């Protein structure tokens, strides 16, 4: 049964070529035409198999063979990992172009001819044949590079593993505690749907305080959070930037099931970063009136120069979410409260 499916696919290929692009077919035929003999086997009203030979001895031998012999003489090698084999290829100066591919999984067979997929299921008492169009697989190169953008919200967990409450001077406000990251990524395919991603980029951390009357100042050997009663506070935050490297192991279930981007993706891996800068910012208005004023203070001396942690990603289709958690603290030991930064966001 499966051999006949191959024959049908070859017939469909020739039919598509004759019916849709006669000029292109003529040019391809002229390019690959042998100088001597051609055999055309017709099936039904319009099905054809075209066999081209380049010497008379092969032509005489071919006339004595039946269709099953022709297929068996192909002596195709099956990919042991995927169970796939290439039936027809076109070779020219630009390289090799795959035309027909067959995948066998026990009693299930799938044949891809251009944008047409034919599935044969022989597991039941009756053989089921399903034909689908527009199923040409998108290319999945073994190695590729790309850029992405992280946009998230920062906070941190204290020594008890909880978020600081509003009574803490360094409690964060979600809106304004932005995390922005620009990353250059390299992805290596390990197996079908399994990838190893490496990235290098810059991350900007912003921790906007919920209590805007408190200002982060550089104290004697540690960072101080001072409540300003002499002005009307408008905005208070700490910011830092890090050069960050990351490594992720990613499973793409859409690629595993030949559905392209239509599937769930999960990834996890470590990251490490080196601090490039850090400061505090305080925006206020004088009590006696006037416009806004800003103060920028170099409080980065109390931030850890290195950060390291774990990153996780979950994606559905083209939408991907990420989260990071620093295993070390934001501030150096003894120079500030024990806080572990945590981020939630989306990847573009």
C-alpha positions in Angstrom: 0.0 0.0 0.0 2.8 2.4 0.9 4.5 1.9 -2.4 1.4 2.9 -4.2 1.2 6.0 -2.2 4.6 6.9 -3.4 3.5 6.4 -7.0 0.4 8.6 -6.4 2.7 11.4 -5.0 4.9 11.3 -8.0 1.8 11.5 -10.2 0.6 14.5 -8.2 3.9 16.2 -8.6 3.9 15.8 -12.3 0.3 16.9 -12.5 1.0 20.1 -10.5 3.9 20.9 -12.7 2.0 20.4 -16.0 -1.2 22.1 -14.7 0.2 25.2 -13.0 3.6 26.2 -14.3 4.2 24.9 -17.8 6.9 27.4 -18.6 8.8 26.6 -15.4 8.4 22.9 -16.0 9.9 23.3 -19.5 12.9 25.1 -18.2 13.5 22.5 -15.5 13.0 19.7 -18.0 15.5 21.3 -20.4 18.0 21.7 -17.6 17.8 18.1 -16.4 16.8 16.4 -19.7 18.9 13.4 -20.7 20.3 13.4 -24.2 18.6 10.2 -25.3 15.5 8.4 -24.0 12.4 9.3 -21.9 9.7 7.0 -20.6 6.3 8.4 -19.6 3.9 6.1 -17.7 0.3 7.4 -17.7 -2.2 6.6 -15.0 -6.0 7.3 -15.3 -6.9 10.5 -17.1 -4.0 12.8 -16.2 -1.5 11.0 -13.9 2.0 10.6 -15.3 5.4 9.3 -14.1 8.3 10.6 -16.2 11.6 8.5 -16.2 14.7 9.8 -17.9 17.7 7.6 -18.7 21.0 8.7 -20.3 22.1 5.6 -22.1 20.5 2.9 -24.2 21.4 -0.1 -22.0 19.5 1.4 -19.0 16.6 2.2 -21.3 16.3 -1.4 -22.5 16.6 -2.7 -18.9 13.9 -0.2 -17.7 11.4 -1.4 -20.3 11.4 -4.9 -18.7 10.7 -3.6 -15.1 7.3 -3.1 -13.5 6.4 -0.2 -11.1 7.2 -2.2 -8.0 10.6 -3.0 -9.3 11.3 0.6 -10.1 10.5 1.6 -6.6 12.6 -1.1 -5.1 15.5 -0.3 -7.3 15.6 3.2 -5.8 17.3 1.6 -2.8 16.5 4.6 -0.5 18.3 5.0 2.8 16.0 5.8 5.8 17.1 8.3 8.5 17.3 6.1 11.6 16.5 9.1 13.9 13.5 10.5 12.2 12.4 7.6 10.0 12.3 9.8 7.0 13.6 9.3 3.5 14.0 11.5 0.4 12.3 10.0 -2.7 12.9 12.8 -5.2 15.6 15.5 -5.3 16.4 18.1 -7.9 20.1 19.0 -8.2 21.4 22.0 -10.1 24.1 24.6 -9.8 22.4 26.2 -6.7 22.4 22.9 -4.8 19.9 20.2 -4.0 16.2 20.8 -3.6 14.0 18.2 -1.9 10.8 17.5 -3.7 9.3 14.4 -2.0 9.8 13.2 1.5 8.4 10.1 3.2 8.1 9.5 7.0 7.2 6.0 8.3 6.1 5.3 11.9 5.0 1.7 12.1 1.6 1.5 10.3 1.5 5.2 9.8 3.1 6.8 6.7 3.3 10.5 5.8 4.3 11.8 2.3 5.1 15.4 1.7 5.1 16.7 -1.9 5.8 20.4 -2.0 2.8 21.9 -0.1 0.7 18.7 -0.1 0.8 16.2 2.7 -0.6 12.7 2.3 -1.1 10.6 5.5 -1.8 6.9 5.3 -3.1 5.1 8.5 -3.2 1.3 8.4 -3.7 0.7 12.1 -7.4 -0.1 11.8 -9.3 -2.6 9.7 -9.6 0.0 7.0 -6.8 2.0 5.5 -7.4 5.8 6.0 -5.9 8.3 3.6 -5.9 12.0 4.4 -4.7 14.7 2.0 -3.9 18.2 3.3 -2.7 21.3 1.4 -0.6 24.3 2.5 1.5 22.2 4.8 4.9 23.0 3.6 7.2 23.0 6.6 9.1 26.2 7.5 12.9 25.8 7.5 14.4 25.1 10.9 18.2 25.7 10.5 20.5 23.9 12.9 22.1 27.2 13.9 20.8 30.7 13.9 21.4 34.1 15.6 18.9 36.8 16.4 18.1 39.8 18.7 15.4 40.0 21.3 14.1 42.6 23.8 13.1 41.9 27.4 10.5 44.1 29.0 9.5 43.3 32.6 8.7 44.5 36.1 11.2 44.3 38.9 10.8 43.6 42.6 12.7 41.6 45.2 12.3 39.0 47.9 13.6 39.5 51.5 15.4 37.0 53.6 12.0 35.4 54.5 11.2 34.8 50.9 8.4 37.3 50.7 7.9 40.7 49.1 8.6 43.7 51.3 5.5 45.3 52.7 4.5 48.9 52.3 5.9 49.7 55.7 9.4 49.1 54.4 11.1 52.2 52.9 12.5 50.1 50.0 9.2 48.4 49.1 8.8 48.6 45.3 5.9 49.9 43.1 5.2 47.7 40.1 4.5 50.5 37.6 7.9 52.2 37.1 10.1 49.4 38.3 11.0 48.5 34.8 13.5 45.9 33.6 14.7 46.4 30.0 17.1 44.0 28.3 18.7 43.9 24.9 20.1 40.5 24.0 22.0 39.0 21.1 21.2 35.3 21.0 22.7 32.2 19.3 20.6 29.1 19.0 22.0 25.6 18.3 19.6 22.8 17.5 20.6 19.6 19.4 17.7 17.5 18.2 14.3 18.0 16.8 12.6 20.5 19.0 15.5 20.7 21.5 17.8 23.7 21.4 20.7 25.2 23.3 20.6 29.1 23.4 23.4 31.4 24.4 22.9 35.1 24.9 24.9 38.2 25.6 23.3 41.6 26.4 22.7 44.5 28.7 20.0 44.6 31.4 18.7 47.8 33.1 17.2 47.4 36.5 14.9 50.0 38.0 13.4 49.7 41.5 10.9 52.4 42.1 10.0 52.9 45.8 6.4 52.8 46.8 7.2 55.3 49.6 8.3 58.2 47.5 9.2 60.3 50.6 12.2 58.0 51.2 15.5 58.7 49.4 18.4 56.2 49.0 21.6 57.9 50.1 25.2 56.9 50.3 25.9 56.4 54.0 28.9 55.5 56.0 29.7 52.0 54.7 26.1 51.2 53.8 23.1 52.6 51.9 20.7 54.6 54.0 17.0 55.2 53.3 16.2 58.6 54.7 12.6 60.0 54.9 12.6 63.5 53.4 10.3 65.9 55.4 11.8 69.1 54.0 10.4 68.6 50.5 7.4 67.0 48.8 8.7 63.8 47.3 7.4 62.8 43.8 9.6 59.9 42.7 12.4 57.8 44.3 14.2 54.8 42.9 17.5 52.9 42.5 18.8 51.8 39.1 21.6 49.7 37.9 22.9 48.2 34.6 24.6 44.9 34.0 26.4 43.2 31.2 24.7 39.8 31.2 25.4 36.4 29.7 22.9 33.6 29.7 22.5 30.0 28.7 19.1 28.3 28.1 18.0 24.8 27.2 14.8 25.1 25.3 12.1 22.6 24.3 9.8 23.6 21.4 6.9 21.2 21.3 5.5 22.9 18.1 8.7 22.0 16.3 8.7 18.5 17.8 5.2 17.9 16.4 5.8 19.6 13.0 3.5 22.5 13.8 6.0 25.3 13.5 5.4 28.1 15.9 2.0 26.7 16.9 3.0 25.1 20.2 4.3 25.5 23.7 7.9 26.4 24.4 9.7 26.1 27.7 13.3 27.1 28.5 15.4 27.3 31.7 19.0 28.1 32.4 21.6 30.1 34.4 22.8 33.7 33.8 25.5 35.9 35.2 26.2 39.6 34.9 28.8 42.3 35.7 27.6 45.7 36.9 28.2 48.6 34.6 26.7 51.4 36.7 24.3 52.2 39.5 22.8 55.3 41.2 19.7 56.6 43.0 17.3 59.2 41.7 15.0 61.4 43.7 12.4 63.8 42.2 10.8 66.3 44.5 9.1 69.8 44.8 10.1 72.4 47.4 7.5 72.9 50.1 7.4 76.6 49.4 6.4 76.0 45.7 8.2 75.7 42.5 8.8 73.1 39.8 10.2 69.6 40.1 13.8 69.1 40.9 16.0 66.0 40.6 18.9 64.5 42.5 21.1 61.8 41.2 23.5 60.2 43.7 26.2 57.5 43.0 24.9 54.8 45.3 26.2 52.0 43.1 29.2 51.5 45.3 26.9 49.4 47.6 25.5 47.2 44.9 27.0 43.8 44.2 29.3 44.0 41.2 28.3 40.5 40.1 24.9 39.0 39.9 23.9 35.4 39.0 20.7 33.5 39.0 18.2 31.3 37.1 16.0 32.4 34.1 12.9 30.6 32.9 10.7 31.1 29.8 7.3 29.9 28.7 5.9 30.6 25.3 2.6 29.9 23.5 2.7 30.5 19.7 4.7 33.7 19.2 4.1 35.1 22.7 6.9 34.4 25.2 7.1 35.2 28.9 10.2 35.2 31.1 11.2 35.4 34.8 14.5 35.8 36.4 15.6 35.3 40.0 19.0 36.5 41.5 20.5 33.9 43.7 22.8 36.5 45.3 21.6 39.8 46.9 21.2 43.2 45.3 23.4 44.9 47.9 26.8 43.8 49.1 26.9 41.9 52.4 26.5 44.3 55.3 25.9 47.3 53.0 22.1 47.1 52.7 19.0 44.9 53.3 19.1 41.3 52.2 17.1 41.5 49.0 17.0 39.0 46.0 15.8 40.7 42.7 13.0 39.0 40.8 11.6 39.9 37.4 8.5 39.0 35.4 8.0 40.1 31.8 7.6 39.4 28.2 10.1 38.8 25.4 9.8 40.6 22.0 
